[in-house]
Amino acid sequence: SFGGYNAQSIITHTTRFKAAIMTASATANLFAGYPRFQDGMDVGIGYYERGQGAMRTTPWENPLGYIENSPALLFVRVQTPLLIARGATDWISTDCTSTYNSLRRLGKPVQYLEYDGEGHVMEKPANIIDLWQRRLTWLDRYLGPTH
């Protein structure tokens, strides 16, 4: 999830990469992620104030920091083709659809995969095989010998 967030961040700041892949990503919009509530828990607040999100403050105390660390606000810069994958029951990566729709609306090269019955980590052998085949196809498309 944090790796997927980082992939989104990187491709909004550089055109160095010919292709990118993100799986089960956390939200690209920190303002949307911060107040996230799941199963009676304020999961976003802890993630951003004390956890891996590492903001160490609230969006009201540091709105500029939340803006600067929200890749969604910079999607217009993306030139790198992005493959997005997630499990359909994964609540952490629900905003992957927003990333896909935003990039698609901006005319950016993007593909979206969603696997039924999968959570944050793929577990079904058929889905794991399919995802890896699609990843390799994606990379071959943009990194193959003719590129």
ChimeraX commands (.cxc) that place a marker at each C-alpha (Angstrom):
marker #1 position 0.00,0.00,0.00 radius 0.5
marker #1 position 2.73,2.47,0.90 radius 0.5
marker #1 position 4.74,1.29,-2.10 radius 0.5
marker #1 position 1.77,2.06,-4.34 radius 0.5
marker #1 position 1.46,5.51,-2.79 radius 0.5
marker #1 position 5.17,6.04,-3.45 radius 0.5
marker #1 position 4.83,4.90,-7.06 radius 0.5
marker #1 position 2.13,7.54,-7.56 radius 0.5
marker #1 position 4.32,10.16,-5.89 radius 0.5
marker #1 position 7.35,9.33,-8.00 radius 0.5
marker #1 position 5.57,9.49,-11.34 radius 0.5
marker #1 position 4.17,12.93,-10.49 radius 0.5
marker #1 position 7.71,14.25,-9.95 radius 0.5
marker #1 position 9.77,12.65,-12.72 radius 0.5
marker #1 position 9.53,11.28,-16.24 radius 0.5
marker #1 position 12.57,9.09,-15.66 radius 0.5
marker #1 position 10.63,5.81,-15.63 radius 0.5
marker #1 position 9.18,4.19,-18.74 radius 0.5
marker #1 position 6.48,2.29,-16.81 radius 0.5
marker #1 position 5.12,1.93,-13.29 radius 0.5
marker #1 position 3.00,-0.58,-11.40 radius 0.5
marker #1 position 1.10,-0.09,-8.16 radius 0.5
marker #1 position -0.79,-2.72,-6.23 radius 0.5
marker #1 position -3.18,-2.19,-3.30 radius 0.5
marker #1 position -2.19,1.45,-2.94 radius 0.5
marker #1 position -3.12,3.78,-0.15 radius 0.5
marker #1 position -4.94,6.93,-1.25 radius 0.5
marker #1 position -3.19,9.53,-3.39 radius 0.5
marker #1 position -5.25,12.27,-1.68 radius 0.5
marker #1 position -4.14,12.72,1.90 radius 0.5
marker #1 position -7.16,14.91,2.69 radius 0.5
marker #1 position -9.42,11.97,1.74 radius 0.5
marker #1 position -7.29,9.43,3.61 radius 0.5
marker #1 position -6.94,11.33,6.89 radius 0.5
marker #1 position -10.57,11.09,8.10 radius 0.5
marker #1 position -11.01,7.49,6.88 radius 0.5
marker #1 position -13.13,5.44,9.26 radius 0.5
marker #1 position -13.26,1.62,9.08 radius 0.5
marker #1 position -14.96,-0.86,11.40 radius 0.5
marker #1 position -15.39,1.72,14.15 radius 0.5
marker #1 position -11.77,2.86,14.00 radius 0.5
marker #1 position -10.28,6.15,12.81 radius 0.5
marker #1 position -7.66,4.32,10.73 radius 0.5
marker #1 position -6.58,7.33,8.69 radius 0.5
marker #1 position -5.83,9.65,11.59 radius 0.5
marker #1 position -3.41,7.22,13.21 radius 0.5
marker #1 position -1.81,6.35,9.88 radius 0.5
marker #1 position -1.05,9.98,9.03 radius 0.5
marker #1 position -0.32,11.40,12.48 radius 0.5
marker #1 position 1.74,8.55,13.94 radius 0.5
marker #1 position 2.14,5.81,11.36 radius 0.5
marker #1 position 3.62,5.15,7.97 radius 0.5
marker #1 position 2.00,8.26,6.46 radius 0.5
marker #1 position 4.50,10.21,8.61 radius 0.5
marker #1 position 2.77,13.58,8.47 radius 0.5
marker #1 position 3.00,13.89,12.30 radius 0.5
marker #1 position 0.29,16.55,12.28 radius 0.5
marker #1 position -3.27,17.21,11.20 radius 0.5
marker #1 position -4.34,18.67,7.84 radius 0.5
marker #1 position -5.61,21.75,9.71 radius 0.5
marker #1 position -2.23,22.38,11.30 radius 0.5
marker #1 position -0.26,21.76,8.10 radius 0.5
marker #1 position -2.51,22.01,5.04 radius 0.5
marker #1 position 0.42,22.81,2.75 radius 0.5
marker #1 position 2.18,19.61,3.85 radius 0.5
marker #1 position -0.91,17.57,3.04 radius 0.5
marker #1 position -1.20,19.28,-0.35 radius 0.5
marker #1 position 2.48,18.73,-1.18 radius 0.5
marker #1 position 2.21,15.05,-0.25 radius 0.5
marker #1 position -1.00,14.31,-2.20 radius 0.5
marker #1 position 0.01,12.90,-5.60 radius 0.5
marker #1 position -3.61,13.18,-6.79 radius 0.5
marker #1 position -3.21,16.95,-6.98 radius 0.5
marker #1 position -0.28,16.51,-9.39 radius 0.5
marker #1 position -1.66,13.83,-11.73 radius 0.5
marker #1 position -1.63,16.35,-14.57 radius 0.5
marker #1 position 2.18,15.94,-14.61 radius 0.5
marker #1 position 2.14,12.15,-15.10 radius 0.5
marker #1 position 3.78,10.88,-18.29 radius 0.5
marker #1 position 4.67,7.39,-17.05 radius 0.5
marker #1 position 2.23,4.59,-17.99 radius 0.5
marker #1 position 0.72,3.17,-14.78 radius 0.5
marker #1 position -0.75,-0.28,-14.17 radius 0.5
marker #1 position -3.05,-0.32,-11.13 radius 0.5
marker #1 position -4.14,-3.54,-9.39 radius 0.5
marker #1 position -6.14,-4.22,-6.23 radius 0.5
marker #1 position -8.26,-6.80,-4.48 radius 0.5
marker #1 position -11.98,-5.96,-4.54 radius 0.5
marker #1 position -12.42,-6.44,-0.77 radius 0.5
marker #1 position -9.37,-4.36,0.23 radius 0.5
marker #1 position -10.59,-1.25,2.08 radius 0.5
marker #1 position -7.07,0.26,2.10 radius 0.5
marker #1 position -6.95,0.53,-1.69 radius 0.5
marker #1 position -10.50,1.68,-2.43 radius 0.5
marker #1 position -9.19,4.98,-3.81 radius 0.5
marker #1 position -7.32,3.19,-6.61 radius 0.5
marker #1 position -10.46,3.77,-8.66 radius 0.5
marker #1 position -10.06,7.52,-8.11 radius 0.5
marker #1 position -6.47,7.36,-9.31 radius 0.5
marker #1 position -7.55,5.40,-12.38 radius 0.5
marker #1 position -10.45,7.70,-13.20 radius 0.5
marker #1 position -8.36,10.83,-12.68 radius 0.5
marker #1 position -5.52,9.64,-14.89 radius 0.5
marker #1 position -7.94,8.38,-17.53 radius 0.5
marker #1 position -9.77,11.72,-17.54 radius 0.5
marker #1 position -6.43,13.48,-18.03 radius 0.5
marker #1 position -5.66,11.21,-21.00 radius 0.5
marker #1 position -2.76,9.52,-19.22 radius 0.5
marker #1 position -1.66,5.94,-20.02 radius 0.5
marker #1 position -3.30,3.84,-17.30 radius 0.5
marker #1 position -4.80,0.39,-16.87 radius 0.5
marker #1 position -6.91,-0.86,-13.95 radius 0.5
marker #1 position -7.23,-4.42,-12.63 radius 0.5
marker #1 position -9.50,-5.53,-9.79 radius 0.5
marker #1 position -9.62,-9.08,-8.46 radius 0.5
marker #1 position -12.85,-10.40,-6.92 radius 0.5
marker #1 position -12.53,-12.11,-3.57 radius 0.5
marker #1 position -9.08,-10.68,-2.88 radius 0.5
marker #1 position -8.04,-8.39,-0.06 radius 0.5
marker #1 position -4.93,-6.32,0.48 radius 0.5
marker #1 position -2.67,-9.22,-0.48 radius 0.5
marker #1 position -3.48,-11.56,-3.35 radius 0.5
marker #1 position -3.96,-15.12,-2.12 radius 0.5
marker #1 position -5.70,-17.11,-4.84 radius 0.5
marker #1 position -3.15,-18.86,-7.07 radius 0.5
marker #1 position -5.07,-18.13,-10.28 radius 0.5
marker #1 position -5.19,-14.41,-9.45 radius 0.5
marker #1 position -1.53,-14.29,-8.49 radius 0.5
marker #1 position -0.58,-15.91,-11.80 radius 0.5
marker #1 position -2.86,-13.59,-13.75 radius 0.5
marker #1 position -1.51,-10.50,-12.00 radius 0.5
marker #1 position 2.11,-11.48,-12.64 radius 0.5
marker #1 position 1.38,-12.23,-16.28 radius 0.5
marker #1 position -0.27,-8.83,-16.67 radius 0.5
marker #1 position 2.63,-7.11,-14.90 radius 0.5
marker #1 position 5.14,-8.76,-17.20 radius 0.5
marker #1 position 3.05,-7.91,-20.26 radius 0.5
marker #1 position 2.82,-4.29,-19.08 radius 0.5
marker #1 position 6.55,-4.04,-18.57 radius 0.5
marker #1 position 7.28,-5.74,-21.89 radius 0.5
marker #1 position 4.96,-3.29,-23.62 radius 0.5
marker #1 position 6.88,-0.27,-22.30 radius 0.5
marker #1 position 10.35,-1.71,-21.62 radius 0.5
marker #1 position 10.63,-4.36,-24.33 radius 0.5
marker #1 position 13.54,-4.48,-26.80 radius 0.5
marker #1 position 11.93,-1.96,-29.17 radius 0.5
marker #1 position 11.81,0.77,-26.51 radius 0.5
marker link #1:1,2 radius 0.2
marker link #1:2,3 radius 0.2
marker link #1:3,4 radius 0.2
marker link #1:4,5 radius 0.2
marker link #1:5,6 radius 0.2
marker link #1:6,7 radius 0.2
marker link #1:7,8 radius 0.2
marker link #1:8,9 radius 0.2
marker link #1:9,10 radius 0.2
marker link #1:10,11 radius 0.2
marker link #1:11,12 radius 0.2
marker link #1:12,13 radius 0.2
marker link #1:13,14 radius 0.2
marker link #1:14,15 radius 0.2
marker link #1:15,16 radius 0.2
marker link #1:16,17 radius 0.2
marker link #1:17,18 radius 0.2
marker link #1:18,19 radius 0.2
marker link #1:19,20 radius 0.2
marker link #1:20,21 radius 0.2
marker link #1:21,22 radius 0.2
marker link #1:22,23 radius 0.2
marker link #1:23,24 radius 0.2
marker link #1:24,25 radius 0.2
marker link #1:25,26 radius 0.2
marker link #1:26,27 radius 0.2
marker link #1:27,28 radius 0.2
marker link #1:28,29 radius 0.2
marker link #1:29,30 radius 0.2
marker link #1:30,31 radius 0.2
marker link #1:31,32 radius 0.2
marker link #1:32,33 radius 0.2
marker link #1:33,34 radius 0.2
marker link #1:34,35 radius 0.2
marker link #1:35,36 radius 0.2
marker link #1:36,37 radius 0.2
marker link #1:37,38 radius 0.2
marker link #1:38,39 radius 0.2
marker link #1:39,40 radius 0.2
marker link #1:40,41 radius 0.2
marker link #1:41,42 radius 0.2
marker link #1:42,43 radius 0.2
marker link #1:43,44 radius 0.2
marker link #1:44,45 radius 0.2
marker link #1:45,46 radius 0.2
marker link #1:46,47 radius 0.2
marker link #1:47,48 radius 0.2
marker link #1:48,49 radius 0.2
marker link #1:49,50 radius 0.2
marker link #1:50,51 radius 0.2
marker link #1:51,52 radius 0.2
marker link #1:52,53 radius 0.2
marker link #1:53,54 radius 0.2
marker link #1:54,55 radius 0.2
marker link #1:55,56 radius 0.2
marker link #1:56,57 radius 0.2
marker link #1:57,58 radius 0.2
marker link #1:58,59 radius 0.2
marker link #1:59,60 radius 0.2
marker link #1:60,61 radius 0.2
marker link #1:61,62 radius 0.2
marker link #1:62,63 radius 0.2
marker link #1:63,64 radius 0.2
marker link #1:64,65 radius 0.2
marker link #1:65,66 radius 0.2
marker link #1:66,67 radius 0.2
marker link #1:67,68 radius 0.2
marker link #1:68,69 radius 0.2
marker link #1:69,70 radius 0.2
marker link #1:70,71 radius 0.2
marker link #1:71,72 radius 0.2
marker link #1:72,73 radius 0.2
marker link #1:73,74 radius 0.2
marker link #1:74,75 radius 0.2
marker link #1:75,76 radius 0.2
marker link #1:76,77 radius 0.2
marker link #1:77,78 radius 0.2
marker link #1:78,79 radius 0.2
marker link #1:79,80 radius 0.2
marker link #1:80,81 radius 0.2
marker link #1:81,82 radius 0.2
marker link #1:82,83 radius 0.2
marker link #1:83,84 radius 0.2
marker link #1:84,85 radius 0.2
marker link #1:85,86 radius 0.2
marker link #1:86,87 radius 0.2
marker link #1:87,88 radius 0.2
marker link #1:88,89 radius 0.2
marker link #1:89,90 radius 0.2
marker link #1:90,91 radius 0.2
marker link #1:91,92 radius 0.2
marker link #1:92,93 radius 0.2
marker link #1:93,94 radius 0.2
marker link #1:94,95 radius 0.2
marker link #1:95,96 radius 0.2
marker link #1:96,97 radius 0.2
marker link #1:97,98 radius 0.2
marker link #1:98,99 radius 0.2
marker link #1:99,100 radius 0.2
marker link #1:100,101 radius 0.2
marker link #1:101,102 radius 0.2
marker link #1:102,103 radius 0.2
marker link #1:103,104 radius 0.2
marker link #1:104,105 radius 0.2
marker link #1:105,106 radius 0.2
marker link #1:106,107 radius 0.2
marker link #1:107,108 radius 0.2
marker link #1:108,109 radius 0.2
marker link #1:109,110 radius 0.2
marker link #1:110,111 radius 0.2
marker link #1:111,112 radius 0.2
marker link #1:112,113 radius 0.2
marker link #1:113,114 radius 0.2
marker link #1:114,115 radius 0.2
marker link #1:115,116 radius 0.2
marker link #1:116,117 radius 0.2
marker link #1:117,118 radius 0.2
marker link #1:118,119 radius 0.2
marker link #1:119,120 radius 0.2
marker link #1:120,121 radius 0.2
marker link #1:121,122 radius 0.2
marker link #1:122,123 radius 0.2
marker link #1:123,124 radius 0.2
marker link #1:124,125 radius 0.2
marker link #1:125,126 radius 0.2
marker link #1:126,127 radius 0.2
marker link #1:127,128 radius 0.2
marker link #1:128,129 radius 0.2
marker link #1:129,130 radius 0.2
marker link #1:130,131 radius 0.2
marker link #1:131,132 radius 0.2
marker link #1:132,133 radius 0.2
marker link #1:133,134 radius 0.2
marker link #1:134,135 radius 0.2
marker link #1:135,136 radius 0.2
marker link #1:136,137 radius 0.2
marker link #1:137,138 radius 0.2
marker link #1:138,139 radius 0.2
marker link #1:139,140 radius 0.2
marker link #1:140,141 radius 0.2
marker link #1:141,142 radius 0.2
marker link #1:142,143 radius 0.2
marker link #1:143,144 radius 0.2
marker link #1:144,145 radius 0.2
marker link #1:145,146 radius 0.2
marker link #1:146,147 radius 0.2
view
